[in-house]
Structures are given as structure tokens and as C-alpha cells.
Amino acid sequence: MSPITTHILDTQLGQPAVGVAVKLEIFQDGQWRQLDHGVTDKEGRIRDFLPAASFDEGIYQLTFNSGSYFADRDIATFYPKVAVIFEIQDKNQHYHVPLLLSPFGYSTYRGS
């Protein structure tokens, strides 16, 4: 399993957000560098961002393309993208970053 995983729940529908593009980046040398990208599966999850061997401490960002997700469903949204920035201080742990998403709000937390 990837050391960083995510999943998205569409709280308006009460179901997983399927088909959301997500980008994973790390902040290095004063700029963001893309490490990987993926699309949520039928459970709204991405489990395979990067291998544990390429994982290190640092500041990471997950950017969720919520605008395209809602546009595909003909739903207006206030948040075309949601960026979640977090810091990893122990590369030996697993980091799960869920997103609860609706057209006009979102919430995130460190999951398990």
C-alpha cells in the first residue's frame, strides 16, 4: 500500500466521489514538485500514489479537481479545486487524508 492514501465522500449525495482527479506534490527548494497523480476509484479512493521507497519527510499537497467532478454532474461549485497541505514528520507511518466534499464546502482530517 502507498504511504499516502486518500478517499473522497460526496456529502451532498452521501456516497463516494468517483472519478475525481487528484495530484500529489511535495514542496522542495521553494516550489511544488509533482510526485504522482490518480483518479478516485468506485469507492472514491486512491491507494497507490507512490511506492514507500520514494517517500520521505516533508510538506505535501493533495490537489483535488472538484470543479471537473461537479461539472460532469451539472452541479455548480464554489471550489473548483481543493488543496490540502500537510506535513509528514515520520516516513515510517501511513498517512490517510480523506476529503468530505460538497459543492459549497469541504472538510478534511488525518485518517487511519
SEPA-671750 format. One record per residue (C-alpha): x, y, z. Coordinates in steps of 0.1 Angstrom, whole numbers, padded with zeros to 4 digits. Layout:
<pts>
+-------+-------+-------+
!    xx !    yy !    zz !
+-------+-------+-------+
!     X !     Y !     Z !
...
+-------+-------+-------+
</pts>
This chain:
<pts>
+-------+-------+-------+
!    xx !    yy !    zz !
+-------+-------+-------+
!  0000 !  0000 !  0000 !
!  0011 !  0035 ! -0007 !
!  0023 !  0055 !  0023 !
! -0002 !  0083 !  0013 !
! -0038 !  0074 !  0005 !
! -0070 !  0094 !  0002 !
! -0107 !  0090 ! -0003 !
! -0135 !  0114 ! -0011 !
! -0171 !  0112 !  0001 !
! -0196 !  0134 ! -0017 !
! -0216 !  0146 !  0013 !
! -0244 !  0160 ! -0008 !
! -0251 !  0125 ! -0022 !
! -0239 !  0105 !  0007 !
! -0217 !  0083 ! -0015 !
! -0181 !  0080 ! -0027 !
! -0169 !  0106 ! -0052 !
! -0159 !  0085 ! -0082 !
! -0136 !  0098 ! -0109 !
! -0120 !  0127 ! -0092 !
! -0085 !  0136 ! -0104 !
! -0060 !  0141 ! -0076 !
! -0025 !  0154 ! -0078 !
!  0002 !  0147 ! -0052 !
!  0031 !  0172 ! -0048 !
!  0060 !  0178 ! -0024 !
!  0074 !  0212 ! -0015 !
!  0111 !  0213 ! -0022 !
!  0136 !  0241 ! -0029 !
!  0108 !  0267 ! -0026 !
!  0084 !  0252 ! -0051 !
!  0059 !  0224 ! -0056 !
!  0071 !  0193 ! -0075 !
!  0045 !  0168 ! -0087 !
!  0052 !  0132 ! -0075 !
!  0021 !  0114 ! -0088 !
! -0015 !  0117 ! -0098 !
! -0045 !  0095 ! -0098 !
! -0083 !  0092 ! -0101 !
! -0106 !  0080 ! -0074 !
! -0120 !  0045 ! -0079 !
! -0155 !  0032 ! -0074 !
! -0151 !  0036 ! -0037 !
! -0138 !  0071 ! -0040 !
! -0103 !  0060 ! -0031 !
! -0067 !  0063 ! -0043 !
! -0045 !  0037 ! -0027 !
! -0014 !  0037 ! -0049 !
!  0001 !  0072 ! -0051 !
!  0038 !  0063 ! -0047 !
!  0060 !  0034 ! -0035 !
!  0072 !  0036 !  0001 !
!  0108 !  0036 ! -0012 !
!  0103 !  0071 ! -0027 !
!  0086 !  0085 !  0004 !
!  0103 !  0110 !  0027 !
!  0095 !  0136 !  0054 !
!  0084 !  0169 !  0041 !
!  0055 !  0192 !  0032 !
!  0030 !  0176 !  0008 !
! -0001 !  0188 ! -0011 !
! -0030 !  0169 ! -0024 !
! -0050 !  0189 ! -0050 !
! -0085 !  0175 ! -0058 !
! -0101 !  0186 ! -0091 !
! -0135 !  0191 ! -0076 !
! -0146 !  0215 ! -0103 !
! -0145 !  0189 ! -0130 !
! -0162 !  0163 ! -0108 !
! -0192 !  0187 ! -0102 !
! -0192 !  0200 ! -0138 !
! -0196 !  0164 ! -0151 !
! -0228 !  0162 ! -0130 !
! -0241 !  0196 ! -0140 !
! -0236 !  0209 ! -0104 !
! -0223 !  0244 ! -0097 !
! -0195 !  0246 ! -0071 !
! -0177 !  0273 ! -0052 !
! -0145 !  0253 ! -0051 !
! -0130 !  0243 ! -0085 !
! -0100 !  0228 ! -0067 !
! -0093 !  0218 ! -0031 !
! -0057 !  0218 ! -0020 !
! -0048 !  0201 !  0013 !
! -0013 !  0208 !  0026 !
!  0001 !  0186 !  0053 !
!  0035 !  0178 !  0069 !
!  0050 !  0144 !  0072 !
!  0075 !  0141 !  0101 !
!  0078 !  0103 !  0102 !
!  0081 !  0084 !  0069 !
!  0075 !  0051 !  0087 !
!  0038 !  0059 !  0093 !
!  0009 !  0056 !  0069 !
! -0009 !  0089 !  0060 !
! -0046 !  0087 !  0050 !
! -0061 !  0121 !  0040 !
! -0099 !  0119 !  0035 !
! -0119 !  0147 !  0020 !
! -0156 !  0153 !  0027 !
! -0169 !  0173 ! -0003 !
! -0200 !  0192 ! -0013 !
! -0204 !  0219 ! -0039 !
! -0201 !  0247 ! -0013 !
! -0180 !  0232 !  0014 !
! -0154 !  0206 !  0024 !
! -0137 !  0192 !  0054 !
! -0106 !  0171 !  0058 !
! -0087 !  0153 !  0086 !
! -0059 !  0128 !  0092 !
! -0075 !  0094 !  0089 !
! -0061 !  0060 !  0097 !
+-------+-------+-------+
</pts>
